[in-house]
């Protein structure tokens, strides 16, 4: 009887999937075009994506043109000169127009299904750090922004990663004590100044975080200001190690453009206040 029940169960699952595909055809998470399966990119968008594979910096996740551009530990020159507070960093994609078209609808247009798509590739990119992780912790949103958006995209990504990797999820470990301005168009200095002192550990986790190997989850890594603030709080609370896993990360050249914009913004601010 058991083989028969298993066979019938499989047939029902196939029929249900076929019916769902008929009612709601699978579509590309970036452009919306129909695809052959749910949770896939269309051929055109797949070709525009830049997957991050070896060689890459083991600290910040940035792709490297050659292994010789990293030291013996696999760390890029920038991270060797100024190591991040976290241990290792992994990213699934280079941040470009193609992956932006998946991330921004997830954040601002209720395309929550994109979290599963991105989470699948994040779990692939971070499988080595996930293999020894005890807890997934998403970057928190302030309650005001959470009320407006109705969900935390980083928590959805962490949940998708947890389902595929089996790592426990601590969705409420961290809290934003105050609302911060949007960091997207700020440079490193402005981001650091804006985020400092805004993250805290929730009281009920104080005795539970000690000794844990935590993987912080976020959508995009740019300057690392927010992840630095989060990782610092966790390490101060006794976490044994904090690693970072993101959907996409910007290239150093893009971050240098942001730095120049930050300097220009500061110059404008000075002129306006004189």
N, C-alpha and C positions, 0 to 999 in steps of 0.2 A: 504493500500500500504506500509506503514512504516514497519509492521511486515514482509512482503514479502521481502522488500529491506534488512532488517536486516538479514533475513535468507539467502538470496543470498550472502550478504557480508560475512557472516560467512563461507559459503560453499567455496567461492572463496579463503578466507584466508587459509582454511584447505588444499585446492588443491595446493595453492602456496607453503605452508609449506612442503607438501609432495613432490612436485617437487624439491624444494631446497634440501631436505634431500636426494633425489635420486641422484642429481648432486653432492652435497657436503655433504656427510654423517656426522652427528654430531660426534665429537671426543673428547676425554679426553684432557683437557688443560695441563695435566702433562706429559702423556706418548704418546698421540696421538692415543690410541686405540679407536675403534668405541664405541659410547655410545648410549643410547636410546633417548637422547634429547640434543639439543645444550646447552652449558653452564653448563655441568655436568661433574663430575669426574667418571672414571670407578670404578668398585667395588674395584679393587686392590689398586688404588691410594687413594681412599676415606678412606680405612682402614689404610693407612700410615699417613694420616693427623692428626694433633693434634689441634682440635678446642679449643679455649679458652672460657670457660664458668665459671660461678660462682663456687667457690670463686676465685676472682682475685683482684689485687690491683687496686683501683679506680684512682690512680694517674699515675701509669706507665703501667698498663694493664697486668703485669706478672701474670701467674696463680699461685695460692696458694694451697698447699696440704690440708689445713683446714682453716676454717673461723677464728679460734683462732690465726692464724699467722698474722692477720691484727688488727689494733686498732678499736675503736668504729666507726670511719668514713670509715672503709674499706680500710685503707692505710697500706701498708707493712712497715716493720721496716726500710728498707733502705730509703724509701720516707719520713717517719716520721723524720728520722735523717737529711736528705738532700732533702727537697721538690723540685720538678721540678718547673720551672718558669710557666709552663702551669697549668691549673686547673685539668682536668681529662684526662686520657689516655685509649684508647681502641684498642685492636688488635683482628683480626679474628682468627689467627693461631699462634702456636708456630713455630718459624723458624726451619725447619728441611729439610732433603733431598727432601721430597715430595713437600712441598710448594716452595722450591727453584727451582724445576723443572718447576714451573709455573711462578715464578717471573723473573728468569734470561732470559728466552725466550722473555718475555714481554719487558725487558729492552734492550736486545742486539740482538734479532733475529727477530724483526718485528712481533712478535706474539701479535699484539695489541688486538686481540679478548680476550686475557686472562684478560684484564682490566675489562671487563664486568663480567667475572666469579669471579674474586677477589672482585670487587666492590659490587657484590650481598652479599657476606659473610661479607664484611666490614660494609655495611649498617645494617645488622642483628646485628653484634657485637656492633655497635655504635648507636643503635636506641635511646637510652636515651639522649646522647649528641646531636644527630641530631635533636631531637624533639624541642630543644630550640635554635638551631643555626640560625644565620642570613646569614652566608657566609661560603663557603668552599674555602680554599686557599691551593693550592698545593705547595710543596717545589719546588723552582725554579731551573732550570738548567742554567748554563752559556751559553751564545749565541754560544760559540765555540762547546760545547758538544751538544747543541741542533741542530746545523747545521750538525754535524756528525751523530747524532742519528735520526734526522728529527722529533722527537716528544719527549715530556716530559711524561714519564710513570706515574708520580704522577698526572699530569694534566688529563691523561686519566682515572685514578682511581677516581679522584674527579668528573669528568664528569659523570662517571657511577653511582657514589653515588648520585649525584645531580638529575639524571633522576629518580632514584627510591625513593628518599626521598623528592624531591621538594625544597631542599635548594638551594639558588642561588650560582653560581660559579664565583669566582673572579680569573680567570686563570692568570692574569698579575699583581696581587697586589704586589708581591715581585719580586726582581731582584737580581741576583748574580753580584756583582760589579767586581769580578775578578774570574778567573778560579782557582779551588782548585784541589789538587791531589785526586785521588780516596781514599776514607776513609776505604774501606772494610777490609784491613789488619792492620789498625792502632788501637792502644789502645786509651783509653779515653783521656789521656793527649795530645797525638799527634793530635787526632781529634779536640779537643778544640782549640789547637794552630793553626791548619790549617784553621778552619772555621771562627774564630773570625774576625769581621769587613768585612766579605764578602757579607753580606745580607743587602739590603736596601729596603725601601718602595718606590714605584713609585710615582712620584709627583702628578699624577692625582687622587690618592687615599687618599691623605693627609686629605682632608675634609670629606671623605666618610667612613673612618674606625672607627672614633670616636664613641664610644658607642655600637659598634657591638660585637656580640657574634660570634667569629670565630672558626671554626674547621679546624686545619691544617691537611693535608693529605699527607702521604708518603707511600712508599712500605714496608720498614723495619725499625724498631726501635731497635737500638743496644745500644749505649751509650747515645743517645739523644742529641749529640752535635749540629747537624744540626737543629733539631727541637727547641732546646733551643735558638739558634741564631735567628731563624725565629720568634718564639713566643715573644722574647724580643723586636724585632723591632716593632711588632704589638702592644704590650702593651705600648711601649714608644710612639706610635702614637695615643694612646687613646682608643684602643680596650677595651671593658668592660670585656672581658673574652676570653681566648684562650684555647681550648681543642685540643686533638690530636687523630687522627684515622689512624691506619696503617693496612696493610694487615697482617704483621707478626712481631713478636718481638722475640729477642733472650732471652734465660734464663740467670739468673745472673751467673750461673756457666760458661756459654759460654763467658760472658763478662769478667769474671775473667781470662779466658784463653787469651783473647785479651789483658788484662792489662799486663799479664806476657810477652806476645809477644812484647808489647810496651817497656817494661823495657829492654828486650833482644835487641831490635832494637836500643834503645838509647845507650846501652853498646857497641854494634857493631860500632855505629857511633862515639862514643868517641875513641874507639881503632883505627879507621881508620883515625881520625884527629889528633891523638897524634904524 
